[in-house]
Amino acid sequence: MSDLRVNIGKTALEFVKGDITELPVDCIVNAANSQLKLGGGVAGAIRRKGGPGIQEECDEIVSERGQVPTGEAVITSGGDLKARYVIHAVGPVFGESEEDAKLRDATVNSLKLADERELKSIAFPAISTGYFGLSKKRCAEIMLPAAISYIKGGTRIERVVFCLYDQDTFEIFKEILLRI
């Protein structure tokens, strides 16, 4: 299924082009907003394919703890998705300040959450590149080094997948990976 794969220690880093909701992984990452409302883009696809239970779990999280800060991540079930879980990572909005650090934190916090749950595979979209307006190139320049550094630091995760929706995004991520 992978269009590009490199091994980092015992972990495979993979790039695939397609629909993240169709991946057979333990968890997928949702590019979330701080209210955890599953609106459009990746979140909308998760809502449509995963069923209403995921939004209900998100609403419960927000009612218990309030908004989720940018850079943080929380986990819900995967509902009717192929993935057992959804990690909702709150990415930065372009222009809000400290976008690089916040996106790096969202990436690392998602990986930490997957490790804490002893999940073996996780798939990321290009967080913050849709409605939030971050460029795909900048996203790749932040997310890839953050993920690679985390993997090199030691993890039980066996597969880290970047699921990129279109060929343009795939090529940008591939180019950045080859430069790292």
Backbone as a printed PyTorch tensor [residue, N CA C, xyz], in Angstrom:
tensor([[[  0.8190,  -1.2050,   0.0000],
         [  0.0000,   0.0000,   0.0000],
         [  0.8600,   1.2660,   0.0000]],

        [[  2.0880,   1.1560,   0.5170],
         [  2.8850,   2.3810,   0.6030],
         [  3.4950,   2.7330,  -0.7450]],

        [[  3.5140,   4.0060,  -1.0270],
         [  4.1110,   4.5030,  -2.2510],
         [  5.5810,   4.8410,  -2.0370]],

        [[  5.9570,   5.0210,  -0.7790],
         [  7.3350,   5.2990,  -0.4070],
         [  7.5150,   4.8260,   1.0280]],

        [[  8.6140,   4.1210,   1.2750],
         [  8.8470,   3.5890,   2.6200],
         [ 10.3350,   3.6340,   2.9330]],

        [[ 10.6450,   4.1150,   4.1410],
         [ 12.0110,   4.0560,   4.6580],
         [ 11.9330,   3.4980,   6.0720]],

        [[ 12.9590,   2.7850,   6.4660],
         [ 12.9990,   2.2450,   7.8210],
         [ 13.8950,   3.1070,   8.6930]],

        [[ 13.4060,   3.4030,   9.8810],
         [ 14.1790,   4.1350,  10.8810],
         [ 14.2030,   3.2200,  12.0950]],

        [[ 15.3190,   2.5500,  12.2960],
         [ 15.3720,   1.5340,  13.3360],
         [ 14.3540,   0.4530,  13.0230]],

        [[ 13.4780,   0.1760,  13.9910],
         [ 12.4580,  -0.8560,  13.8080],
         [ 11.1230,  -0.2840,  13.3280]],

        [[ 11.1080,   0.9910,  13.0060],
         [  9.8730,   1.6540,  12.5940],
         [  9.9180,   1.9860,  11.1050]],

        [[  8.8370,   1.6670,  10.4090],
         [  8.7050,   2.0310,   9.0000],
         [  8.0380,   3.3990,   8.9100]],

        [[  8.6400,   4.2860,   8.1390],
         [  8.0440,   5.5850,   7.8310],
         [  7.5410,   5.4750,   6.3980]],

        [[  6.2360,   5.6320,   6.2200],
         [  5.6290,   5.4110,   4.9130],
         [  4.8710,   6.6490,   4.4480]],

        [[  4.8610,   6.8260,   3.1390],
         [  4.0340,   7.8610,   2.5150],
         [  3.0640,   7.1560,   1.5780]],

        [[  1.8030,   7.4740,   1.6940],
         [  0.8010,   6.9750,   0.7640],
         [ -0.0360,   8.1450,   0.2810]],

        [[ -0.5680,   8.0050,  -0.8960],
         [ -1.4720,   9.0150,  -1.4450],
         [ -2.8720,   8.4360,  -1.3560]],

        [[ -3.8090,   9.1970,  -0.7990],
         [ -5.1700,   8.6940,  -0.7400],
         [ -5.9740,   9.2280,   0.4110]],

        [[ -6.9780,   8.4410,   0.7910],
         [ -7.9660,   8.8010,   1.7990],
         [ -7.5720,   8.1690,   3.1320]],

        [[ -7.2260,   8.9890,   4.1140],
         [ -6.7570,   8.4980,   5.4130],
         [ -7.8070,   7.6370,   6.1170]],

        [[ -9.0820,   7.8800,   5.8420],
         [-10.1380,   7.1140,   6.5170],
         [-10.2140,   5.6710,   6.0210]],

        [[ -9.5310,   5.3540,   4.9360],
         [ -9.5560,   4.0060,   4.3750],
         [ -8.3490,   3.1660,   4.7890]],

        [[ -7.4290,   3.7450,   5.5640],
         [ -6.2060,   3.0170,   5.9100],
         [ -6.4300,   1.9840,   7.0130]],

        [[ -5.8540,   0.7940,   6.8380],
         [ -5.9370,  -0.2350,   7.8790],
         [ -4.8070,  -0.0610,   8.8980]],

        [[ -4.9680,   0.9330,   9.7710],
         [ -3.9820,   1.2350,  10.8180],
         [ -4.6850,   1.2560,  12.1670]],

        [[ -3.9120,   1.2130,  13.2470],
         [ -4.5100,   1.2680,  14.5860],
         [ -5.1970,   2.5980,  14.8470]],

        [[ -4.5780,   3.6910,  14.3920],
         [ -5.2070,   4.9930,  14.5940],
         [ -4.8590,   5.9390,  13.4570]],

        [[ -5.7970,   6.8340,  13.2080],
         [ -5.5510,   7.9160,  12.2630],
         [ -5.5830,   9.2180,  13.0430]],

        [[ -4.8740,  10.2100,  12.5400],
         [ -4.8360,  11.5190,  13.1820],
         [ -5.7840,  12.4520,  12.4390]],

        [[ -6.6230,  13.1110,  13.1920],
         [ -7.5150,  14.1220,  12.6690],
         [ -6.8600,  15.4850,  12.8570]],

        [[ -6.8470,  16.2770,  11.8020],
         [ -6.3840,  17.6610,  11.8840],
         [ -7.5220,  18.4560,  12.5290]],

        [[ -7.4800,  18.5660,  13.8530],
         [ -8.6100,  19.0750,  14.6270],
         [ -8.5380,  20.5640,  14.9120]],

        [[ -9.7130,  21.1170,  15.2400],
         [ -9.7850,  22.4570,  15.8080],
         [ -9.9200,  22.3070,  17.3190]],

        [[ -9.7360,  23.3860,  18.0400],
         [ -9.6900,  23.2950,  19.5070],
         [-11.0370,  22.9440,  20.1450]],

        [[-12.1360,  23.0870,  19.3970],
         [-13.4550,  22.6960,  19.9030],
         [-13.7810,  21.2430,  19.5410]],

        [[-12.8860,  20.5920,  18.7930],
         [-13.0550,  19.2140,  18.3360],
         [-14.3390,  19.0220,  17.5320]],

        [[-14.7170,  20.0450,  16.7580],
         [-15.8860,  19.9390,  15.8880],
         [-15.4310,  19.3510,  14.5530]],

        [[-16.0500,  18.2500,  14.1750],
         [-15.6990,  17.5560,  12.9390],
         [-16.4480,  18.2050,  11.7830]],

        [[-15.8120,  19.2090,  11.1770],
         [-16.4670,  19.9750,  10.1150],
         [-16.1320,  19.4740,   8.7280]],

        [[-15.1480,  20.1150,   8.0820],
         [-14.7850,  19.7690,   6.7140],
         [-13.4440,  19.0680,   6.6480]],

        [[-12.9470,  18.8730,   5.4400],
         [-11.6360,  18.2620,   5.2220],
         [-11.5300,  16.8760,   5.8320]],

        [[-10.3800,  16.5940,   6.4460],
         [-10.1410,  15.2950,   7.0760],
         [-11.1900,  15.0430,   8.1570]],

        [[-11.4740,  16.0490,   8.9680],
         [-12.4490,  15.8920,  10.0550],
         [-13.8330,  15.5360,   9.5130]],

        [[-14.2210,  16.1650,   8.4200],
         [-15.5190,  15.8680,   7.8120],
         [-15.5900,  14.4440,   7.2970]],

        [[-14.5110,  13.9830,   6.6890],
         [-14.4690,  12.6020,   6.2020],
         [-14.5510,  11.6190,   7.3690]],

        [[-13.8740,  11.9380,   8.4620],
         [-13.9300,  11.0920,   9.6550],
         [-15.3560,  11.0450,  10.1940]],

        [[-16.0180,  12.1840,  10.2360],
         [-17.4050,  12.2460,  10.7330],
         [-18.3280,  11.4260,   9.8380]],

        [[-18.2130,  11.6030,   8.5370],
         [-19.0980,  10.8920,   7.6050],
         [-18.8920,   9.3820,   7.6490]],

        [[-17.6370,   8.9570,   7.6440],
         [-17.3500,   7.5250,   7.5700],
         [-17.2980,   6.8410,   8.9260]],

        [[-16.9900,   7.5910,   9.9600],
         [-16.8480,   7.0070,  11.2890],
         [-18.1260,   6.9730,  12.1000]],

        [[-19.1080,   7.7600,  11.6880],
         [-20.3730,   7.7840,  12.4010],
         [-20.4270,   8.8490,  13.4890]],

        [[-21.6200,   9.0910,  14.0250],
         [-21.8300,  10.1710,  14.9900],
         [-21.1640,   9.9480,  16.3490]],

        [[-20.8120,   8.7180,  16.6620],
         [-20.2100,   8.4350,  17.9640],
         [-18.9020,   9.1670,  18.1940]],

        [[-18.1280,   9.3620,  17.1350],
         [-16.8400,  10.0510,  17.2860],
         [-17.0720,  11.4960,  17.7240]],

        [[-18.0350,  12.1790,  17.0790],
         [-18.3310,  13.5620,  17.4730],
         [-18.8520,  13.6110,  18.9000]],

        [[-19.6660,  12.6260,  19.2820],
         [-20.1920,  12.5810,  20.6500],
         [-19.0490,  12.4500,  21.6610]],

        [[-18.0580,  11.6170,  21.3540],
         [-16.8990,  11.4750,  22.2440],
         [-16.1110,  12.7830,  22.3100]],

        [[-15.9600,  13.4450,  21.1700],
         [-15.2660,  14.7370,  21.1420],
         [-15.9970,  15.7610,  21.9960]],

        [[-17.3240,  15.8090,  21.8650],
         [-18.1200,  16.7560,  22.6490],
         [-17.9630,  16.4910,  24.1420]],

        [[-17.8910,  15.2320,  24.5080],
         [-17.7220,  14.8670,  25.9160],
         [-16.3650,  15.3470,  26.4420]],

        [[-15.3200,  15.1760,  25.6360],
         [-13.9780,  15.6320,  26.0290],
         [-13.9920,  17.1400,  26.2680]],

        [[-14.5780,  17.8860,  25.3330],
         [-14.6120,  19.3460,  25.4530],
         [-15.4660,  19.7820,  26.6370]],

        [[-16.5630,  19.0790,  26.9030],
         [-17.4050,  19.4740,  28.0400],
         [-16.7030,  19.1950,  29.3700]],

        [[-15.8420,  18.1810,  29.3990],
         [-15.1160,  17.8540,  30.6310],
         [-13.9110,  18.7550,  30.8740]],

        [[-13.1730,  19.0540,  29.8010],
         [-11.9150,  19.7710,  30.0110],
         [-11.8140,  21.1190,  29.3050]],

        [[-12.8240,  21.4750,  28.5370],
         [-12.7700,  22.7270,  27.7900],
         [-12.0500,  22.5330,  26.4710]],

        [[-11.8160,  23.6180,  25.7850],
         [-11.1340,  23.5530,  24.4910],
         [ -9.7850,  22.8600,  24.6290]],

        [[ -9.3860,  22.1950,  23.5570],
         [ -8.0810,  21.5440,  23.5320],
         [ -7.0860,  22.5550,  22.9520]],

        [[ -6.0260,  22.8820,  23.6970],
         [ -5.0690,  23.8830,  23.2110],
         [ -4.3570,  23.4530,  21.9240]],

        [[ -3.9990,  24.4170,  21.1180],
         [ -3.2410,  24.1460,  19.9030],
         [ -1.9400,  23.4400,  20.2740]],

        [[ -1.6460,  22.3710,  19.5430],
         [ -0.4450,  21.5800,  19.8030],
         [ -0.7150,  20.3430,  20.6440]],

        [[ -1.8810,  20.2840,  21.2730],
         [ -2.2450,  19.1240,  22.0990],
         [ -2.9850,  18.0980,  21.2610]],

        [[ -3.1340,  16.8920,  21.8140],
         [ -3.8370,  15.8140,  21.1350],
         [ -4.6430,  15.0130,  22.1410]],

        [[ -5.8210,  14.5440,  21.7070],
         [ -6.6830,  13.6800,  22.5170],
         [ -7.1200,  12.5060,  21.6450]],

        [[ -7.6490,  11.4600,  22.2780],
         [ -7.9910,  10.2550,  21.5380],
         [ -9.4480,   9.8690,  21.7610]],

        [[-10.0770,   9.3660,  20.6890],
         [-11.4210,   8.7960,  20.7570],
         [-11.3920,   7.4540,  20.0410]],

        [[-12.5000,   6.7610,  20.1000],
         [-12.6140,   5.5270,  19.3230],
         [-12.6470,   5.8890,  17.8380]],

        [[-12.5370,   4.8830,  17.0080],
         [-12.6100,   5.0820,  15.5670],
         [-14.0010,   4.8860,  15.0030]],

        [[-14.9670,   4.6200,  15.8550],
         [-16.3340,   4.4350,  15.3730],
         [-16.3870,   3.3510,  14.3080]],

        [[-16.9470,   3.6840,  13.1570],
         [-17.0930,   2.7360,  12.0540],
         [-15.9070,   2.7440,  11.0870]],

        [[-14.8340,   3.4460,  11.4330],
         [-13.6440,   3.4930,  10.5740],
         [-12.8750,   2.1760,  10.6380]],

        [[-11.9760,   1.9750,   9.6970],
         [-11.0830,   0.8180,   9.7500],
         [-10.1240,   0.9400,  10.9290]],

        [[ -9.7280,   2.1580,  11.2400],
         [ -8.8490,   2.4190,  12.3850],
         [ -9.6450,   2.2700,  13.6840]],

        [[ -9.0040,   1.7150,  14.7000],
         [ -9.6770,   1.5330,  15.9930],
         [ -9.8280,   2.8400,  16.7550]],

        [[ -8.8960,   3.7720,  16.5000],
         [ -8.8850,   5.0430,  17.2400],
         [ -8.6670,   6.2140,  16.2960]],

        [[ -9.0840,   7.3830,  16.7700],
         [ -8.7630,   8.6510,  16.1150],
         [ -8.0560,   9.5180,  17.1420]],

        [[ -6.8800,   9.9970,  16.7910],
         [ -6.1840,  10.9760,  17.6230],
         [ -6.4680,  12.3390,  17.0110]],

        [[ -7.0370,  13.2210,  17.8080],
         [ -7.4110,  14.5580,  17.3490],
         [ -6.2960,  15.5200,  17.7590]],

        [[ -5.4940,  15.9180,  16.7900],
         [ -4.3550,  16.8100,  17.0310],
         [ -4.7330,  18.2090,  16.5820]],

        [[ -4.6550,  19.1560,  17.4890],
         [ -5.0440,  20.5280,  17.1700],
         [ -3.8480,  21.2440,  16.5520]],

        [[ -3.9630,  21.5140,  15.2660],
         [ -2.9020,  22.1960,  14.5400],
         [ -3.0940,  23.7040,  14.5720]],

        [[ -2.0400,  24.4270,  14.2250],
         [ -2.1040,  25.8890,  14.2420],
         [ -2.7960,  26.4630,  13.0110]],

        [[ -3.3790,  27.6320,  13.1920],
         [ -3.9320,  28.4040,  12.0930],
         [ -2.8140,  29.3230,  11.5920]],

        [[ -2.6190,  29.3860,  10.2780],
         [ -1.5910,  30.2430,   9.7100],
         [ -1.7800,  31.6790,  10.1990]],

        [[ -0.6890,  32.2620,  10.7110],
         [ -0.7090,  33.6420,  11.1680],
         [ -0.9940,  33.8250,  12.6450]],

        [[ -1.2220,  32.7300,  13.3820],
         [ -1.5880,  32.8870,  14.7990],
         [ -0.3790,  33.0460,  15.7170]],

        [[  0.8270,  32.8410,  15.2360],
         [  2.0860,  32.9300,  15.9760],
         [  2.5330,  31.5590,  16.4680]],

        [[  3.8190,  31.3610,  16.4200],
         [  4.4580,  30.1280,  16.8750],
         [  3.8940,  28.8760,  16.2040]],

        [[  3.5170,  29.0100,  14.9160],
         [  2.9170,  27.8740,  14.2030],
         [  3.8550,  26.6700,  14.1500]],

        [[  5.1490,  26.9070,  13.9350],
         [  6.0900,  25.7950,  13.8120],
         [  6.1290,  24.9620,  15.0900]],

        [[  6.2700,  25.6140,  16.2290],
         [  6.3280,  24.8970,  17.5050],
         [  5.0100,  24.1800,  17.7910]],

        [[  3.8980,  24.8140,  17.4730],
         [  2.5890,  24.2090,  17.7340],
         [  2.3620,  22.9810,  16.8510]],

        [[  2.7720,  23.0490,  15.5820],
         [  2.6160,  21.8910,  14.6980],
         [  3.5520,  20.7610,  15.1170]],

        [[  4.7600,  21.1190,  15.5100],
         [  5.7040,  20.1150,  16.0210],
         [  5.1140,  19.4230,  17.2540]],

        [[  4.5500,  20.2090,  18.1770],
         [  3.9300,  19.6430,  19.3720],
         [  2.7510,  18.7390,  19.0220]],

        [[  1.9190,  19.1570,  18.0750],
         [  0.7650,  18.3380,  17.6760],
         [  1.2280,  16.9880,  17.1330]],

        [[  2.3060,  17.0020,  16.3790],
         [  2.8610,  15.7670,  15.8070],
         [  3.4050,  14.8690,  16.9100]],

        [[  4.2600,  15.4160,  17.7510],
         [  4.8970,  14.6270,  18.8140],
         [  3.8610,  14.1540,  19.8370]],

        [[  2.9100,  15.0060,  20.1960],
         [  1.8970,  14.6050,  21.1690],
         [  1.0100,  13.4830,  20.6330]],

        [[  0.7780,  13.4710,  19.3340],
         [  0.0260,  12.3710,  18.7230],
         [  0.8060,  11.0650,  18.8240]],

        [[  2.0960,  11.1340,  18.5340],
         [  2.9430,   9.9350,  18.6210],
         [  3.0310,   9.4340,  20.0610]],

        [[  3.1610,  10.3550,  21.0030],
         [  3.2080,   9.9650,  22.4240],
         [  1.9240,   9.2640,  22.8390]],

        [[  0.8060,   9.7990,  22.4110],
         [ -0.4920,   9.2100,  22.7510],
         [ -0.6170,   7.8010,  22.1590]],

        [[ -0.1550,   7.6270,  20.9330],
         [ -0.1690,   6.2950,  20.3130],
         [  0.7220,   5.3310,  21.1000]],

        [[  1.8900,   5.7980,  21.5180],
         [  2.7940,   4.9610,  22.3130],
         [  2.1650,   4.6030,  23.6590]],

        [[  1.5500,   5.5810,  24.3170],
         [  0.9080,   5.3290,  25.6110],
         [ -0.1730,   4.2600,  25.5010]],

        [[ -0.8700,   4.2260,  24.3780],
         [ -1.9320,   3.2410,  24.1480],
         [ -1.3940,   1.9340,  23.5470]],

        [[ -0.0540,   1.8880,  23.3710],
         [  0.6240,   0.7080,  22.8060],
         [  0.1160,   0.3610,  21.4120]],

        [[ -0.1580,   1.4000,  20.6220],
         [ -0.6010,   1.2050,  19.2440],
         [  0.6130,   0.9730,  18.3580]],

        [[  0.4540,   0.1580,  17.3540],
         [  1.5740,  -0.2230,  16.4900],
         [  1.6410,   0.5880,  15.2020]],

        [[  0.5220,   1.2380,  14.8210],
         [  0.5320,   1.9970,  13.5680],
         [ -0.3250,   3.2510,  13.6960]],

        [[  0.1550,   4.3170,  13.0760],
         [ -0.5100,   5.6220,  13.1300],
         [ -0.3740,   6.2880,  11.7650]],

        [[ -1.4390,   6.9520,  11.3280],
         [ -1.4070,   7.6670,  10.0500],
         [ -1.7550,   9.1320,  10.2660]],

        [[ -0.9280,   9.9910,   9.6960],
         [ -1.1010,  11.4400,   9.7840],
         [ -1.5460,  12.0150,   8.4430]],

        [[ -2.4010,  13.0380,   8.4700],
         [ -2.6100,  13.8690,   7.2840],
         [ -1.5980,  15.0180,   7.3330]],

        [[ -1.6400,  15.8750,   6.3480],
         [ -0.8190,  17.0930,   6.3580],
         [ -1.5750,  18.1230,   7.2050]],

        [[ -1.3110,  18.1130,   8.5060],
         [ -2.0540,  18.9270,   9.4760],
         [ -1.9110,  20.4260,   9.1780]],

        [[ -3.0250,  21.1190,   9.2640],
         [ -3.1260,  22.5850,   9.1330],
         [ -2.9890,  23.1080,   7.7100]],

        [[ -2.9410,  22.2160,   6.7030],
         [ -2.7500,  22.6950,   5.3290],
         [ -4.0570,  22.9610,   4.5940]],

        [[ -5.1760,  22.6170,   5.1800],
         [ -6.4620,  22.8780,   4.5370],
         [ -6.9770,  24.2370,   4.9440]],

        [[ -8.0900,  24.2380,   5.6390],
         [ -8.7670,  25.4510,   6.0720],
         [ -7.8640,  26.3370,   6.9320]],

        [[ -6.9230,  25.7350,   7.6760],
         [ -6.0530,  26.5110,   8.5680],
         [ -4.9490,  27.2650,   7.8230]],

        [[ -4.7470,  26.9780,   6.5300],
         [ -3.9330,  27.8210,   5.6670],
         [ -2.4220,  27.6710,   5.6840]],

        [[ -1.8760,  26.7060,   6.3790],
         [ -0.4210,  26.5120,   6.3970],
         [  0.0220,  25.9170,   5.0620]],

        [[  1.1620,  26.3350,   4.5510],
         [  1.6190,  25.7800,   3.2720],
         [  2.0330,  24.3230,   3.4530]],

        [[  1.8420,  23.5500,   2.4070],
         [  2.1880,  22.1240,   2.4480],
         [  3.6880,  21.9390,   2.6720]],

        [[  4.4910,  22.8050,   2.0600],
         [  5.9420,  22.7030,   2.2070],
         [  6.3470,  22.9490,   3.6630]],

        [[  5.8020,  23.9870,   4.2490],
         [  6.1310,  24.2970,   5.6530],
         [  5.6610,  23.1620,   6.5670]],

        [[  4.4910,  22.6290,   6.2990],
         [  3.9730,  21.5100,   7.0780],
         [  4.9480,  20.3360,   7.0310]],

        [[  5.3920,  19.9760,   5.8350],
         [  6.3290,  18.8540,   5.6830],
         [  7.6430,  19.1380,   6.3860]],

        [[  8.1140,  20.3850,   6.2960],
         [  9.3830,  20.7550,   6.9320],
         [  9.3180,  20.6830,   8.4580]],

        [[  8.1250,  20.7250,   9.0130],
         [  7.9520,  20.6570,  10.4670],
         [  7.5960,  19.2430,  10.9130]],

        [[  6.5850,  18.6530,  10.2740],
         [  6.0960,  17.3450,  10.7200],
         [  7.1090,  16.2170,  10.5210]],

        [[  7.7920,  16.2030,   9.3820],
         [  8.7080,  15.0880,   9.1150],
         [  9.8800,  15.0400,  10.0980]],

        [[ 10.6110,  16.1300,  10.3130],
         [ 11.6940,  16.0640,  11.2990],
         [ 11.1820,  15.7350,  12.7080]],

        [[ 10.0010,  16.2340,  13.0590],
         [  9.4420,  15.9480,  14.3870],
         [  9.1650,  14.4560,  14.5340]],

        [[  8.5630,  13.8550,  13.5080],
         [  8.2610,  12.4230,  13.5530],
         [  9.5350,  11.5880,  13.5610]],

        [[ 10.4930,  11.9410,  12.7200],
         [ 11.7500,  11.1880,  12.6420],
         [ 12.5140,  11.2780,  13.9580]],

        [[ 12.5750,  12.4550,  14.5370],
         [ 13.2520,  12.6320,  15.8230],
         [ 12.5770,  11.7900,  16.9060]],

        [[ 11.2580,  11.7920,  16.9090],
         [ 10.5250,  10.9940,  17.9010],
         [ 10.8420,   9.5070,  17.7170]],

        [[ 10.8000,   9.0380,  16.4890],
         [ 11.0820,   7.6270,  16.2050],
         [ 12.4890,   7.2640,  16.6570]],

        [[ 13.4510,   8.1240,  16.3320],
         [ 14.8480,   7.8540,  16.7120],
         [ 15.0420,   7.8460,  18.2190]],

        [[ 14.1740,   8.5410,  18.9360],
         [ 14.2500,   8.5930,  20.3930],
         [ 13.7580,   7.3220,  21.0680]],

        [[ 13.1850,   6.4200,  20.2790],
         [ 12.7000,   5.1540,  20.8230],
         [ 11.1880,   5.1200,  20.9150]],

        [[ 10.5950,   4.1620,  20.2310],
         [  9.1500,   4.0200,  20.2150],
         [  8.7810,   2.5630,  19.9700]],

        [[  7.5930,   2.1880,  20.4000],
         [  7.0700,   0.8520,  20.0820],
         [  6.2270,   0.8810,  18.8190]],

        [[  6.0020,   2.0600,  18.2710],
         [  5.2120,   2.1810,  17.0440],
         [  6.0070,   1.5540,  15.8930]],

        [[  5.3560,   0.6660,  15.1460],
         [  6.0240,  -0.0450,  14.0510],
         [  5.8600,   0.6430,  12.6970]],

        [[  4.7570,   1.3900,  12.5200],
         [  4.4920,   2.0780,  11.2520],
         [  3.9860,   3.4880,  11.5130]],

        [[  4.6580,   4.4630,  10.9240],
         [  4.1860,   5.8450,  10.9370],
         [  3.9300,   6.1980,   9.4730]],

        [[  2.6700,   6.4600,   9.1680],
         [  2.2560,   6.7100,   7.7900],
         [  1.8520,   8.1680,   7.6380]],

        [[  2.3150,   8.7880,   6.5700],
         [  1.8140,  10.1060,   6.1850],
         [  0.9220,   9.8670,   4.9890]],

        [[ -0.3820,  10.0460,   5.1930],
         [ -1.3600,   9.8350,   4.1370],
         [ -1.6690,  11.1910,   3.5210]],

        [[ -1.2590,  11.3500,   2.2910],
         [ -1.3310,  12.6380,   1.6160],
         [ -2.3920,  12.5600,   0.5290]],

        [[ -3.3090,  13.4840,   0.5730],
         [ -4.5360,  13.3840,  -0.2050],
         [ -4.3390,  13.5080,  -1.7170]],

        [[ -3.3550,  14.2780,  -2.1440],
         [ -3.1840,  14.4640,  -3.5910],
         [ -1.7160,  14.3360,  -3.9870]],

        [[ -1.4770,  14.2480,  -5.2700],
         [ -0.1250,  14.0310,  -5.7890],
         [  0.8020,  15.1960,  -5.4560]],

        [[  0.2980,  16.4150,  -5.5070],
         [  1.0980,  17.6000,  -5.1960],
         [  1.6530,  17.5250,  -3.7730]],

        [[  0.7860,  17.2050,  -2.8200],
         [  1.2120,  17.1060,  -1.4210],
         [  2.1930,  15.9510,  -1.2470]],

        [[  1.9060,  14.8350,  -1.8920],
         [  2.7970,  13.6790,  -1.8300],
         [  4.2070,  14.0550,  -2.3070]],

        [[  4.2920,  14.7430,  -3.4280],
         [  5.5870,  15.1350,  -3.9970],
         [  6.3330,  16.1080,  -3.0830]],

        [[  5.6210,  17.0200,  -2.4550],
         [  6.2530,  17.9730,  -1.5400],
         [  6.8390,  17.2240,  -0.3390]],

        [[  6.0720,  16.3340,   0.2610],
         [  6.5680,  15.5680,   1.4090],
         [  7.7530,  14.6980,   1.0130]],

        [[  7.6760,  14.0630,  -0.1490],
         [  8.7730,  13.2210,  -0.6390],
         [ 10.0450,  14.0510,  -0.8150]],

        [[  9.9070,  15.2170,  -1.4130],
         [ 11.0610,  16.1070,  -1.6210],
         [ 11.7150,  16.5100,  -0.2880]],

        [[ 10.8810,  16.8540,   0.6810],
         [ 11.4130,  17.2440,   2.0010],
         [ 12.0940,  16.0490,   2.6670]],

        [[ 11.5030,  14.8680,   2.5900],
         [ 12.1090,  13.6720,   3.1810],
         [ 13.4860,  13.4130,   2.5850]],

        [[ 13.6250,  13.5580,   1.2960],
         [ 14.8960,  13.2910,   0.6410],
         [ 15.9760,  14.2960,   1.0380]],

        [[ 15.5610,  15.4580,   1.5570],
         [ 16.5190,  16.4830,   1.9970],
         [ 16.9360,  16.3160,   3.4510]],

        [[ 16.1820,  15.5220,   4.2040],
         [ 16.4830,  15.3700,   5.6450],
         [ 17.6370,  14.4020,   5.8320]]])
